[in-house]
Amino acid sequence: MGQLLRITLHELDHKDSFFGIPAALFYDPTHQNGTFRNHMLQRTVFGKKLHTPIGVAAGPHSQMAQNIIAAWLLGARYMELKTVQTLDELEVSKPCIDMQDEGYNCEWSQELKIRQSFEEYLHAWIIIHLLNHRFGWGNDPGVIFNMSVGYNLEGIMKDNVQWFFDQMHDSSEALAAKLDEVRPLYPDIDKINIPAQLSDNITLSTMHGCPAGEIESIANYLMEDKKLHTYVKLNPTLLGAEKLRDILNKKLGFHTEVPDQAFVHDLAYKDALSIIKNLQKTAAKNNLEFGLKLTNTLESLNNKDVFGSDVENMYMSGRALHPLTVNLAWLLQKDFGGKLPLSFSGGADAFNVSALLACGFKTITTCTDLLKPGGMMRLPQYLENIAIDMKKAGADDPDSFVMKYALPDDTETTHADEAAIMPGGVADSKESGILENLRKYAAMVVESLAYRMDYLIPPNIKTGRRLGLFDCIAAPCRETCATGQDIPDYMWHTSRGEFRDAHGVILRTNPFPAVTGMICDHLCQNKCTRVHYDDALLIREVKRFNSGQEEPELQPASPNGLKVAVIGAGPAGLSCAYFLALAGFSVEVFERASRAGGMVQYAIPGFRLTDEAMDKDLQRITSLG
């Protein structure tokens, strides 16, 4: 605890960041942007205030304290803690996770012992409250820690899991010991109200193939005996073999093969309806909230060369799971009149999160998206997009958002962002809004190209460039480049060892070869004609190599006597200044921050973009006067 807090406070004081995440990206619940105030995203879950409906799903990114804290700082408020189970010393296959597109994993156990897990959760709980106080964001950090346990009733009754329940319910003794560590580093800790109860709610994550009676028995135990608000995680196989395979394999084109056995041993839909109704009665009797988590990962046969041959099954998450989860939600809400409390986890990202909120999901959690490049720093865009859409709808809270926004009737969509919600009429009630939006969205995602397997970059060098009569020879890599760089020219010079000339070609259209040589998303390589022979040439790496070679001498035009002021020293402002200076203008750039670079220096971590690369390009620009 002391070590983690020292690292945290030192980095905040000296670098204004947390584990490399710049403070400029932190989510301030008190912030107001025009007429939209961040507190309009708040909702109440389990009788507690939640600052945002966004969270992290139970996974490898929600078991270490620093990851949970990072998620909170970036706007996640519903923390599904990594699932714990009594068997906490297992050998698991490594690697156990593959996240190239849709995600797959072959690991079902926790990676920490139960006592270590609790300690991580306690550290995160304390430091979140401490940072909330430090930043002056009010008395309540607006966060819910949601326990997750598995995998059968016998295991849950074991001493180590029961100890975990006791500690999460009342951590007074452990909390007091931790506060003794904190006090010398943060004397104001005694001014902060840090509850000893970390959680009074839980998500039940049973094994694939868990019998219906076992699921109901565990959930009854959690509510009757432990008095916990309880959500039960269900499997996408509830859709049935025909419906699931029609969506996944036929309509979306994924090659994932779900074995027949998965539908035999998993919960059947009619049994699920019976269990849900019974558990609703148990919850009402105990004055607790009961709901469903949609969905678990999808059991499939191992057809990847990532995992060992001894791994028979792997479990799918992410993009391909999204249409399945949405369609299961539609079936369930249709049978329950739109009144089921649902938490969503199945390929949520920044481009579909508003649609999901409009479909009435109480909380929306993500895992696969955060295990890709960018990590937790993807979260601010979720909240930005929700805020934009709520403002557009004139909604002042998530519930009114459901009623004031409607999805378009046309379900034929071609791009990922076309699956977003559009302005519409006002629903008669929240339930009718949920049913209408969910009905349309369930149809939309099955037809959307954004969720087809082949949506992401097939080997095809065609571009949108018009084919004329006399200009049919053009390099598709150049057409795809955001700055229209003469890629064939500088690749040719490089192949001849003429690195200075290659560098000069790059600088004709790109003032930042060192920066873009590190961070450009190199769409040009998707259109490299070499893909039809073997692999694309490493165009970005060639540019990065040339940026480190001898600098060509820039030849500005004669001074024209005109002065220009450029406001903002971000990439656009500096590019403007660079080309104006080369054209003979006298340029002065004004920037409010302490250094040039704009959001590039805040949004991109140091391991992706070095200060040396940034300084090299800045020096070239300032050398022009």
C-alpha positions in Angstrom: 0.0 0.0 0.0 2.7 2.4 1.0 4.8 1.7 -2.1 1.8 2.1 -4.5 0.8 5.4 -2.8 4.3 6.8 -2.9 4.5 6.1 -6.7 1.1 7.6 -7.2 1.7 10.9 -5.3 5.2 11.3 -6.7 4.1 10.9 -10.3 1.1 13.2 -9.8 3.3 15.9 -8.2 6.2 15.7 -10.7 4.6 14.6 -14.0 0.9 15.4 -13.5 0.1 11.8 -14.5 -0.8 8.4 -13.1 1.2 5.4 -14.4 1.8 7.3 -17.6 -1.8 8.5 -18.0 -1.8 12.3 -18.2 -4.0 14.2 -15.8 -5.5 16.0 -18.8 -7.5 12.8 -19.5 -8.9 12.3 -16.0 -12.7 12.4 -15.7 -13.9 15.3 -13.5 -17.4 14.6 -12.3 -17.9 18.3 -11.4 -16.9 19.5 -14.9 -19.4 21.5 -17.0 -19.2 21.8 -20.8 -21.6 24.5 -21.9 -25.1 23.4 -20.9 -24.0 19.8 -20.3 -22.7 18.9 -16.9 -20.9 15.7 -16.1 -23.2 14.9 -13.2 -26.0 14.4 -15.8 -24.4 11.0 -16.4 -25.1 9.9 -12.9 -27.5 7.1 -12.0 -28.4 5.0 -8.9 -27.5 1.3 -8.8 -28.0 -0.8 -5.7 -29.1 2.3 -3.8 -25.7 3.9 -4.5 -24.7 6.9 -6.6 -22.7 6.0 -9.7 -21.0 8.9 -11.4 -21.1 7.3 -14.9 -22.9 4.1 -16.2 -19.5 3.0 -17.7 -17.3 0.4 -16.1 -14.7 -2.4 -16.6 -15.9 -6.0 -16.9 -14.3 -8.6 -14.7 -11.0 -9.6 -16.4 -7.3 -9.4 -16.3 -7.5 -5.6 -16.2 -9.6 -5.5 -13.1 -7.5 -7.4 -10.6 -4.5 -5.1 -9.8 -5.0 -2.0 -7.8 -3.3 0.4 -10.2 -5.5 -0.8 -13.1 -8.7 -0.3 -11.1 -7.5 3.2 -10.0 -6.6 4.1 -13.6 -10.1 3.0 -14.8 -11.7 5.2 -12.2 -9.5 8.2 -13.1 -10.5 7.8 -16.7 -14.3 7.8 -16.0 -15.2 4.1 -15.3 -17.3 3.9 -12.2 -18.8 0.4 -12.2 -15.9 -1.9 -11.3 -16.5 -5.6 -11.9 -13.6 -7.0 -9.9 -11.8 -10.0 -11.2 -13.7 -13.2 -10.5 -12.4 -15.1 -7.4 -12.9 -18.8 -6.8 -11.7 -21.3 -4.2 -9.2 -23.0 -6.6 -6.6 -20.1 -6.6 -3.5 -22.1 -7.3 -3.9 -23.5 -10.8 -1.5 -24.0 -13.7 -3.0 -22.3 -16.7 -1.9 -22.2 -20.3 0.3 -19.3 -21.4 -0.4 -17.3 -23.4 -4.0 -17.4 -22.3 -5.5 -14.4 -24.1 -5.5 -13.3 -27.8 -6.9 -9.9 -28.7 -6.2 -9.4 -32.4 -9.8 -8.6 -33.3 -12.6 -10.4 -31.5 -11.0 -11.8 -28.3 -10.3 -15.3 -27.2 -9.1 -16.7 -24.0 -8.4 -20.2 -22.7 -7.9 -19.3 -19.0 -10.8 -19.5 -16.5 -9.1 -19.2 -13.2 -7.9 -16.2 -11.2 -4.2 -15.5 -11.3 -3.9 -14.2 -7.7 -4.7 -16.0 -4.5 -8.0 -14.9 -2.9 -6.2 -13.0 -0.1 -4.0 -11.2 -2.6 -7.1 -10.3 -4.6 -8.7 -8.7 -1.6 -5.6 -6.7 -0.8 -5.5 -5.3 -4.3 -9.2 -4.3 -4.1 -8.6 -2.7 -0.7 -5.6 -0.7 -2.0 -7.7 0.5 -4.9 -10.6 1.4 -2.7 -8.5 3.5 -0.4 -6.5 5.3 -3.1 -9.7 6.1 -5.1 -11.2 7.8 -2.0 -7.9 9.6 -1.4 -7.6 10.9 -4.9 -11.2 12.0 -5.0 -10.4 14.1 -1.9 -7.1 15.4 -3.4 -8.8 16.5 -6.6 -11.8 18.1 -4.7 -14.4 16.1 -6.6 -16.8 16.0 -3.6 -17.4 13.6 -0.7 -18.3 10.6 -2.8 -16.1 9.0 -5.5 -19.3 7.7 -7.1 -17.9 4.2 -7.6 -19.3 0.7 -7.1 -17.1 -2.3 -6.5 -19.0 -5.3 -7.9 -17.8 -8.6 -6.6 -17.6 -11.6 -9.0 -17.4 -15.1 -7.7 -17.5 -18.6 -9.3 -17.9 -21.3 -10.1 -20.2 -23.6 -8.1 -21.9 -23.7 -4.7 -19.5 -26.1 -3.2 -16.6 -23.9 -4.0 -18.4 -20.8 -2.8 -18.9 -22.4 0.6 -15.2 -23.1 1.1 -13.4 -21.2 3.9 -11.3 -19.0 1.6 -14.3 -17.7 -0.4 -16.3 -17.2 2.8 -13.3 -15.2 4.2 -13.4 -13.0 1.1 -17.1 -12.3 1.6 -16.5 -11.3 5.2 -13.7 -9.0 4.3 -15.6 -7.3 1.5 -18.5 -6.8 3.9 -16.5 -5.4 6.7 -12.8 -4.6 6.2 -12.5 -2.6 9.4 -9.4 -4.3 10.8 -7.5 -4.5 7.5 -8.6 -0.9 6.6 -7.2 0.5 9.9 -3.8 -1.2 9.3 -3.6 0.2 5.7 -4.5 3.7 6.9 -1.6 3.6 9.3 0.6 3.1 6.2 -1.1 6.0 4.4 -1.1 8.6 7.2 2.6 9.6 7.0 2.3 10.1 3.2 -1.2 11.8 3.2 -2.0 13.3 6.6 -5.4 14.4 5.5 -6.5 10.7 5.2 -8.4 11.0 8.5 -10.6 13.7 7.0 -11.9 11.3 4.4 -14.8 8.9 5.0 -13.7 5.6 3.6 -16.4 3.0 4.2 -15.2 -0.4 5.7 -17.7 -2.1 3.4 -16.2 -2.4 -0.1 -19.2 -4.1 -1.6 -22.7 -5.3 -1.0 -23.4 -6.6 -4.5 -22.2 -9.4 -6.7 -22.2 -10.9 -10.1 -22.4 -14.7 -10.3 -20.1 -16.1 -13.0 -20.7 -19.9 -13.2 -18.8 -22.3 -15.4 -20.0 -23.0 -18.9 -22.3 -26.0 -18.6 -23.4 -25.2 -15.0 -26.8 -26.9 -14.4 -29.9 -24.7 -14.1 -30.6 -25.8 -10.5 -27.0 -25.0 -9.4 -27.3 -21.5 -10.8 -30.5 -20.9 -9.0 -29.2 -22.4 -5.7 -26.1 -20.2 -5.7 -28.1 -17.0 -6.5 -30.6 -17.8 -3.8 -27.8 -18.4 -1.3 -26.2 -15.0 -2.2 -29.4 -13.2 -1.6 -31.0 -15.2 1.2 -27.8 -15.8 3.3 -25.4 -13.1 2.3 -28.0 -10.4 1.6 -26.2 -9.3 -1.6 -27.7 -7.5 -4.5 -27.1 -10.1 -7.2 -26.7 -10.2 -10.9 -26.4 -13.5 -12.8 -24.1 -13.7 -15.8 -25.8 -15.7 -18.7 -24.2 -17.3 -21.7 -24.9 -16.3 -25.4 -25.9 -20.0 -26.1 -29.3 -19.0 -24.7 -30.1 -17.9 -28.2 -30.1 -21.5 -29.3 -27.9 -23.2 -31.8 -29.9 -22.2 -34.9 -30.2 -18.5 -34.1 -26.6 -18.2 -32.8 -25.0 -19.8 -35.8 -27.2 -17.9 -38.2 -26.0 -14.6 -36.7 -22.4 -15.5 -36.0 -21.4 -17.7 -39.0 -23.9 -16.9 -41.8 -24.7 -13.2 -41.4 -21.4 -12.0 -39.8 -19.1 -14.5 -41.5 -17.0 -15.5 -38.4 -15.3 -18.9 -38.6 -15.8 -19.5 -34.8 -17.1 -23.0 -34.3 -19.4 -23.5 -31.3 -19.6 -27.2 -30.5 -23.0 -28.9 -30.2 -22.1 -29.8 -26.6 -22.2 -26.1 -25.6 -25.9 -26.0 -26.3 -26.5 -29.3 -24.5 -24.8 -28.5 -21.3 -25.6 -24.7 -21.1 -28.7 -23.3 -19.6 -31.8 -23.5 -22.0 -33.9 -20.4 -22.6 -37.1 -21.7 -21.1 -35.2 -22.7 -18.0 -33.6 -19.3 -17.8 -37.0 -17.6 -17.8 -38.1 -19.8 -14.9 -34.9 -19.1 -12.9 -35.2 -15.4 -13.5 -38.8 -15.2 -12.2 -38.0 -17.3 -9.1 -35.0 -15.1 -8.3 -37.0 -11.9 -8.8 -39.3 -13.2 -6.0 -36.3 -13.9 -3.7 -34.9 -10.5 -4.3 -38.2 -8.7 -3.6 -38.6 -10.7 -0.4 -35.1 -9.6 0.8 -35.5 -6.0 -0.5 -32.5 -6.5 -2.9 -31.9 -5.8 -6.5 -31.7 -8.7 -8.9 -30.6 -8.5 -12.6 -28.7 -10.1 -15.4 -25.2 -9.7 -16.8 -25.2 -10.1 -20.6 -23.2 -12.0 -21.5 -20.5 -14.5 -20.6 -17.9 -15.4 -23.2 -18.9 -17.8 -26.0 -17.5 -21.4 -25.8 -15.9 -22.4 -29.1 -13.4 -24.9 -30.4 -9.8 -23.9 -30.4 -8.8 -23.1 -33.9 -6.0 -20.6 -33.1 -2.3 -21.3 -33.2 -1.9 -18.9 -30.3 -2.9 -21.5 -27.7 -1.4 -24.9 -27.0 -2.8 -27.9 -28.8 -3.8 -29.3 -25.4 -6.4 -26.5 -25.1 -9.6 -28.0 -26.5 -11.9 -25.0 -26.1 -11.4 -21.3 -26.1 -13.9 -18.5 -25.1 -14.8 -15.6 -27.4 -15.4 -12.0 -26.5 -15.5 -8.6 -28.2 -16.7 -7.5 -31.6 -18.2 -10.8 -32.7 -20.0 -11.2 -29.4 -21.8 -7.9 -29.6 -24.7 -8.8 -32.0 -25.3 -12.0 -30.1 -25.5 -10.2 -26.7 -27.8 -7.5 -28.0 -30.1 -10.0 -29.6 -30.3 -12.0 -26.4 -31.1 -8.8 -24.5 -33.9 -8.1 -26.9 -35.4 -11.6 -26.4 -35.3 -11.3 -22.6 -36.6 -7.7 -22.5 -39.5 -8.6 -24.8 -40.5 -11.4 -22.4 -40.2 -9.1 -19.4 -41.8 -6.0 -20.8 -38.5 -4.0 -20.8 -38.4 -4.1 -17.0 -35.3 -6.4 -16.5 -32.3 -4.7 -14.9 -29.5 -5.6 -17.3 -25.7 -4.9 -17.3 -24.0 -5.2 -20.6 -20.7 -6.7 -21.5 -20.2 -7.9 -25.1 -18.0 -5.9 -27.4 -18.9 -2.4 -26.0 -16.8 0.4 -27.4 -16.8 4.1 -27.9 -18.9 3.8 -31.1 -21.7 1.7 -29.8 -21.9 2.8 -26.1 -24.5 5.5 -26.8 -26.8 3.0 -28.5 -26.4 0.6 -25.6 -27.3 3.3 -23.1 -30.4 4.2 -25.2 -31.4 0.5 -25.1 -31.8 0.8 -21.3 -28.7 -1.1 -20.0 -28.1 0.1 -16.4 -24.4 -0.3 -16.7 -22.1 -1.0 -19.6 -18.7 -2.6 -19.0 -15.9 -3.4 -21.3 -12.9 -5.7 -21.3 -11.7 -6.7 -24.8 -11.5 -3.1 -26.0 -9.3 -2.1 -23.1 -6.9 -5.0 -23.7 -6.0 -3.5 -27.1 -3.5 -0.6 -27.8 -4.4 2.5 -25.9 -5.7 0.5 -23.0 -7.6 2.4 -20.3 -7.1 5.6 -22.2 -9.8 4.5 -24.6 -12.4 5.2 -21.9 -12.7 9.1 -22.2 -14.0 8.7 -25.7 -16.9 6.6 -24.4 -18.0 9.4 -22.1 -17.4 12.1 -24.7 -19.6 10.3 -27.2 -22.4 9.8 -24.6 -22.3 13.4 -23.6 -22.5 14.5 -27.3 -25.5 12.3 -27.9 -27.3 13.2 -24.7 -26.9 16.9 -25.4 -28.2 16.3 -29.0 -31.3 14.6 -27.5 -31.9 17.2 -24.8 -31.7 14.5 -22.2 -30.6 15.3 -18.7 -30.0 11.8 -17.3 -29.6 8.3 -18.6 -33.3 7.4 -18.2 -34.6 10.4 -20.1 -32.0 9.6 -22.8 -33.8 6.2 -23.4 -37.1 8.0 -24.0 -35.8 11.0 -26.0 -33.6 9.2 -28.4 -34.7 6.6 -31.0 -32.8 4.5 -33.4 -33.3 4.9 -37.1 -35.8 2.5 -38.9 -33.2 1.7 -41.6 -31.2 -1.2 -40.4 -28.8 -1.4 -43.3 -25.6 0.2 -42.0 -22.2 0.2 -43.6 -19.8 1.7 -41.1 -19.1 1.3 -37.4 -20.3 4.8 -36.6 -23.6 4.3 -38.4 -24.7 2.0 -35.6 -25.0 5.1 -33.4 -28.4 6.4 -32.3 -30.1 9.2 -34.2 -32.6 11.9 -33.0 -36.1 10.6 -32.8 -39.4 10.9 -31.0 -40.2 10.7 -27.3 -41.3 7.3 -26.0 -44.4 7.0 -23.8 -42.4 5.4 -21.0 -39.0 4.2 -20.2 -40.0 0.6 -20.8 -41.5 1.3 -24.2 -38.3 3.3 -25.1 -36.1 0.3 -24.1 -38.2 -2.2 -26.2 -38.3 0.0 -29.3 -34.7 1.0 -29.3 -33.5 -2.5 -28.4 -35.7 -4.1 -31.2 -34.2 -1.8 -33.8 -30.7 -2.1 -32.5 -30.8 -5.9 -32.4 -31.8 -5.9 -36.1 -29.2 -3.2 -36.9 -26.1 -4.8 -35.5 -26.8 -8.1 -37.4 -26.9 -6.1 -40.7 -24.1 -3.7 -39.9 -20.8 -4.1 -41.8 -19.0 -3.0 -38.6 -19.6 -6.4 -37.1 -18.8 -8.5 -40.1 -15.6 -10.5 -39.9 -14.3 -9.1 -43.1 -15.0 -5.4 -42.1 -11.4 -5.0 -40.8 -8.8 -4.6 -43.5 -8.9 -7.5 -46.0 -5.9 -7.7 -48.3 -7.3 -5.4 -51.0 -5.4 -2.5 -52.7 -8.4 -0.8 -54.2 -9.1 2.8 -53.1 -11.9 5.3 -53.6 -9.9 7.2 -56.2 -11.7 7.8 -59.5 -10.2 5.9 -62.4 -9.7 8.3 -65.3 -8.8 7.7 -69.0 -5.2 8.7 -68.9 -4.1 8.6 -65.2 -4.6 5.0 -64.4 -1.2 4.5 -62.9 -1.2 5.6 -59.3 0.2 4.1 -56.1 -2.7 3.1 -53.7 -0.4 3.6 -50.7 0.0 7.3 -51.6 -3.8 7.6 -52.1 -4.4 6.3 -48.6 -1.8 8.4 -46.9 -3.4 11.2 -44.8 -0.7 13.7 -46.0 -0.5 12.4 -49.6 3.2 11.6 -49.2 5.3 10.5 -52.2 5.8 7.1 -50.7 7.1 5.4 -53.9 9.7 8.3 -54.3 11.2 8.0 -50.8 11.1 4.2 -50.9 13.0 4.3 -54.2 15.7 6.6 -52.8 15.9 4.5 -49.6 16.5 1.3 -51.7 19.4 3.1 -53.4 20.9 4.2 -50.1 20.1 7.8 -50.9 18.8 8.5 -47.4 19.2 12.3 -47.4 17.2 12.5 -50.6 14.5 10.2 -49.1 14.3 12.5 -46.0 13.8 15.5 -48.3 10.9 13.8 -50.1 9.2 13.1 -46.8 9.7 16.7 -45.7 7.9 18.1 -48.8 4.5 17.1 -47.3 5.2 16.1 -43.7 6.9 18.4 -41.1 6.9 15.5 -38.5 8.8 12.5 -39.9 10.2 11.5 -36.5 6.8 11.7 -34.8 4.8 10.0 -37.5 7.5 7.5 -38.0 6.6 6.3 -34.4 2.8 6.8 -34.1 1.3 7.0 -37.6 -1.4 4.2 -38.0 0.2 3.5 -41.4 -3.0 2.8 -43.4 -0.7 3.0 -46.4 0.5 -0.5 -45.6 -3.0 -1.9 -45.9 -2.9 -0.8 -49.6 0.7 -1.7 -50.4 0.7 -3.6 -53.7 3.1 -6.1 -52.2 0.3 -7.8 -50.2 -0.6 -9.7 -53.4 2.8 -11.3 -53.3 3.7 -11.7 -49.7 3.5 -8.9 -47.1 3.3 -5.1 -47.1 6.5 -3.1 -47.1 7.2 -1.5 -43.7 6.6 2.0 -45.0 6.3 3.7 -41.6 9.5 2.0 -40.3 11.3 3.2 -43.5 10.1 6.7 -42.8 11.3 6.4 -39.2 14.7 5.2 -40.3 15.1 8.1 -42.7 14.1 10.6 -40.1 17.2 9.6 -38.2 19.5 10.1 -41.1 21.3 13.3 -42.3 19.0 16.3 -42.4 18.5 17.8 -45.9 18.9 21.6 -46.1 15.5 23.3 -46.3 15.3 26.1 -48.8 12.7 28.7 -47.8 11.5 31.2 -50.4 12.7 34.8 -50.3 11.0 36.8 -47.5 7.7 38.3 -48.8 7.3 40.9 -46.1 4.1 39.4 -44.7 3.6 38.4 -41.1 1.4 35.7 -39.8 0.3 34.7 -36.3 -0.6 31.1 -35.7 -2.7 30.3 -32.6 -1.9 26.9 -31.1 1.3 24.9 -31.4 -0.4 21.5 -32.0 0.3 19.4 -35.1 -2.0 21.6 -37.3 -0.6 24.9 -36.1 3.0 23.8 -36.4 2.3 22.4 -39.9 0.8 25.7 -40.9 3.8 27.6 -39.5 6.2 25.2 -41.3 4.7 25.6 -44.7 4.2 29.4 -44.3 7.8 29.8 -43.3 9.0 27.8 -46.3 6.8 30.1 -48.5 8.6 33.2 -47.2 6.2 34.4 -44.5 7.4 35.7 -41.1 5.6 33.5 -38.6 5.0 33.6 -34.8 3.2 30.8 -33.0 1.3 31.4 -29.8 0.6 28.5 -27.4 -0.9 28.6 -23.9 0.8 25.4 -22.7 4.4 25.3 -21.5 5.6 23.4 -24.5 4.6 22.7 -28.1 2.9 19.6 -29.4 -0.7 20.0 -28.4 -2.7 17.0 -27.3 -0.1 14.7 -28.9 2.1 15.1 -25.8 -0.8 14.3 -23.5 -2.7 11.6 -25.3 0.2 9.4 -26.4 2.3 7.5 -23.8 6.1 7.8 -23.7 6.6 4.2 -24.9 4.8 5.1 -28.2 6.3 8.5 -28.7 9.6 9.7 -27.2 10.5 13.3 -26.3 13.5 13.0 -28.5 11.4 12.4 -31.6 9.1 15.3 -30.8 12.1 17.6 -30.1 13.8 16.7 -33.3 10.8 17.7 -35.4 10.2 20.9 -33.3 13.8 21.9 -33.7 13.5 21.7 -37.5 10.4 23.9 -37.5 11.9 26.6 -35.2 15.1 26.6 -37.2 13.1 28.2 -40.0 12.7 31.3 -37.9 
